[in-house]
Amino acid sequence: MTGIAFFDVDHTLVHGSTAFLCAGILRREGVLTRLDMVRIAWAHLRHHLGVLDFERVYAMGVKPFVGTSFERGRSLLDEGFRDHVRPNIYREGIDRMEAHRRAGDRVVLLSASSAWLLERFSEVTPIDGLVAFRQHVKDGLFVNDWDRPIPYGANKRILAEAYAAREGVALAACAFYSDSTSDQPLLEVVGRPVAVNPDPRLRWTARRRGWPVEDWTRTLGNVRQ
């Protein structure tokens, strides 16, 4: 293996937010309330504005699942992936992941989205690793605890450094694909930062620093497989 290609998921590999895409199913089944839906929308907006208190948001976000059986939760996330997330995966992203693997790189998803959901990506294309938000399960039920640190913002750099160190790879030999200014701490230290469908601030930063800027548009739902 020559390096690691880290990929953000929401708005990078996927057109939209996985939380948004799965929220309707969770609301239908009573896992999320109407207030929870409002909170998701508000957090989504604050993320794009760059003012998200992610520790507080995730602490609130796990509560609707506390006490829910792991089997039921996984079943709902499986449905969400199949019906709503998978059709919104960018074909260009899959092509890029496969190109990295052909070049000998490891392909790793690095995202604050649910690990239980993102595990399903391996059905679309092989992945070598997954660093994502993981709510804990005890005695078959989701509990009010999760892996730390949450892979958001500067924490992504910490987690990527740790992952690369375990693999004996320098970050200078790694790539990172992201849409968000919040991921700039990691974009600044990898050897190949790539801004994909970037927010306005990241687009400006990428152009100023000479980082590649790519606009992906073809999702699995709108291209022939």
C-alpha distance (Angstrom), angle and dihedral (degrees) to the residues before:
residue distance angle dihedral
M1 . . .
T2 3.79 . .
G3 3.79 101.1 .
I4 3.79 147.6 -30.8
A5 3.78 127.1 -93.1
F6 3.80 109.9 -154.8
F7 3.80 117.1 -161.6
D8 3.78 127.8 -164.2
V9 3.82 111.2 -145.9
D10 3.82 115.9 -156.2
H11 3.83 110.4 75.9
T12 3.81 89.3 -8.3
L13 3.80 109.0 64.6
V14 3.80 90.9 8.5
H15 3.78 129.9 50.7
G16 3.78 98.5 -123.6
S17 3.79 135.9 -6.8
T18 3.80 119.5 -45.7
A19 3.82 89.1 -143.4
F20 3.80 90.4 54.6
L21 3.78 92.5 44.4
C22 3.82 93.3 52.9
A23 3.81 97.5 36.6
G24 3.80 94.9 89.2
I25 3.80 93.0 58.7
L26 3.79 92.3 46.6
R27 3.82 90.3 48.7
R28 3.80 91.0 48.9
E29 3.79 90.9 53.5
G30 3.80 93.9 46.8
V31 3.80 96.3 -112.6
L32 3.80 90.1 116.5
T33 3.79 125.3 42.3
R34 3.78 127.0 -147.3
L35 3.81 88.0 -100.3
D36 3.80 90.0 53.1
M37 3.81 88.7 54.6
V38 3.81 90.1 53.0
R39 3.79 90.5 49.4
I40 3.81 91.2 51.3
A41 3.80 90.7 51.5
W42 3.81 91.5 47.7
A43 3.81 92.4 48.5
H44 3.80 89.6 48.8
L45 3.80 90.5 54.2
R46 3.80 93.8 46.2
H47 3.80 90.2 50.0
H48 3.80 90.4 56.6
L49 3.79 90.2 46.7
G50 3.79 90.1 52.1
V51 3.81 94.8 -122.3
L52 3.80 101.7 102.3
D53 3.81 117.3 142.7
F54 3.78 90.1 -149.6
E55 3.81 96.7 178.6
R56 3.80 90.2 58.5
V57 3.80 93.5 41.6
Y58 3.79 93.8 52.6
A59 3.80 92.0 45.0
M60 3.81 87.5 57.2
G61 3.79 92.9 39.3
V62 3.79 96.3 61.7
K63 3.80 95.1 50.8
P64 3.83 97.8 80.7
F65 3.81 88.7 57.4
V66 3.81 96.8 48.1
G67 3.80 108.2 115.6
T68 3.80 93.2 14.5
S69 3.78 113.3 126.7
F70 3.78 114.8 -105.9
E71 3.81 90.4 -129.8
R72 3.80 92.7 54.6
G73 3.79 93.2 44.8
R74 3.79 92.3 49.4
S75 3.79 90.9 47.6
L76 3.81 91.8 54.1
L77 3.81 92.2 46.1
D78 3.80 89.7 48.4
E79 3.80 89.1 54.6
G80 3.79 90.5 46.6
F81 3.77 91.9 51.6
R82 3.78 94.6 46.5
D83 3.80 98.1 45.3
H84 3.80 103.9 30.0
V85 3.80 114.8 12.7
R86 3.79 102.2 41.5
P87 3.84 94.9 53.1
N88 3.82 88.1 52.9
I89 3.81 97.1 52.9
Y90 3.78 111.2 116.1
R91 3.80 115.5 -114.6
E92 3.81 88.8 -148.3
G93 3.79 89.0 57.6
I94 3.79 92.5 52.8
D95 3.80 90.2 47.9
R96 3.81 90.6 51.5
M97 3.80 93.2 48.1
E98 3.79 90.8 50.5
A99 3.82 90.8 47.9
H100 3.80 90.3 54.1
R101 3.77 91.8 50.2
R102 3.81 91.3 49.8
A103 3.82 87.4 52.5
G104 3.81 89.4 54.8
D105 3.80 97.8 -104.0
R106 3.78 124.4 137.1
V107 3.79 113.5 -118.7
V108 3.82 114.9 -140.8
L109 3.80 129.9 178.3
L110 3.82 110.1 -139.5
S111 3.79 110.2 -173.0
A112 3.79 145.9 135.6
S113 3.81 88.0 -132.1
S114 3.79 120.3 107.6
A115 3.79 114.2 -70.6
W116 3.79 88.7 -149.9
L117 3.81 88.4 61.6
L118 3.80 99.1 39.2
E119 3.80 92.8 53.5
R120 3.80 84.9 77.3
F121 3.82 90.8 67.4
S122 3.79 87.7 84.3
E123 3.81 87.2 72.4
V124 3.81 88.9 64.8
T125 3.81 100.9 40.3
P126 3.82 134.0 -14.2
I127 3.79 116.4 -87.7
D128 3.78 125.4 -169.9
G129 3.78 99.8 -155.6
L130 3.77 145.2 6.2
V131 3.81 128.3 -150.9
A132 3.80 108.2 178.2
F133 3.79 145.0 129.1
R134 3.79 109.3 -63.5
Q135 3.80 121.7 -171.3
H136 3.79 111.6 -155.1
V137 3.78 125.8 -111.8
K138 3.80 125.4 -152.0
D139 3.80 126.6 -179.9
G140 3.79 89.4 -8.0
L141 3.82 95.0 -54.4
F142 3.80 133.0 102.5
V143 3.81 110.3 -111.6
N144 3.80 135.4 -162.4
D145 3.79 96.1 -92.9
W146 3.80 137.8 81.8
D147 3.80 144.6 -179.6
R148 3.78 114.9 -74.8
P149 2.94 141.2 -107.1
I150 3.79 97.8 39.4
P151 3.83 107.4 -127.3
Y152 3.78 96.0 -118.6
G153 3.79 131.9 116.2
A154 3.80 115.5 -27.3
N155 3.81 89.9 1.0
K156 3.79 88.8 71.5
R157 3.80 88.9 65.2
I158 3.82 90.8 50.7
L159 3.80 92.2 49.0
A160 3.81 94.2 43.7
E161 3.80 90.9 50.2
A162 3.80 90.5 51.0
Y163 3.80 92.8 46.9
A164 3.81 93.0 47.6
A165 3.80 91.6 47.1
R166 3.81 90.9 53.9
E167 3.80 88.8 52.6
G168 3.80 93.1 45.8
V169 3.81 91.9 -117.7
A170 3.81 126.6 134.3
L171 3.79 116.9 -132.2
A172 3.79 86.7 -124.5
A173 3.82 85.7 69.7
C174 3.80 92.4 51.5
A175 3.79 135.6 88.9
F176 3.79 127.0 -149.0
Y177 3.79 125.9 -163.4
S178 3.80 117.3 -161.9
D179 3.79 143.4 150.1
S180 3.79 99.2 -155.9
T181 3.79 138.4 84.7
S182 3.81 86.5 -145.2
D183 3.83 87.1 71.6
Q184 3.80 94.3 55.0
P185 3.85 94.4 107.2
L186 3.81 89.7 66.3
L187 3.80 95.4 36.2
E188 3.80 88.3 58.3
V189 3.82 95.4 58.2
V190 3.80 105.7 39.1
G191 3.78 120.7 91.8
R192 3.79 93.3 -123.0
P193 3.81 116.6 31.3
V194 3.82 113.4 -176.9
A195 3.81 123.6 -169.9
V196 3.81 109.1 -148.7
N197 3.80 118.7 -168.5
P198 3.81 85.3 -22.6
D199 3.77 126.5 -159.3
P200 3.83 112.6 -112.0
R201 3.80 95.5 -94.6
L202 3.80 93.7 48.4
R203 3.81 91.3 45.8
W204 3.81 89.1 54.6
T205 3.81 92.7 45.9
A206 3.80 92.6 47.3
R207 3.78 92.9 51.4
R208 3.79 91.8 46.5
R209 3.81 92.2 50.8
G210 3.78 96.7 39.6
W211 3.80 95.9 -113.7
P212 3.80 116.5 154.6
V213 3.81 113.7 -98.6
E214 3.79 117.7 -156.1
D215 3.79 131.2 -178.2
W216 3.79 113.2 -153.3
T217 3.80 116.6 -164.8
R218 3.81 111.6 156.2
T219 3.79 112.0 93.5
L220 3.78 125.3 -172.9
G221 3.79 87.3 -110.2
N222 3.79 93.9 59.9
V223 3.80 104.1 35.6
R224 3.78 131.1 65.7
Q225 3.79 110.7 -101.3
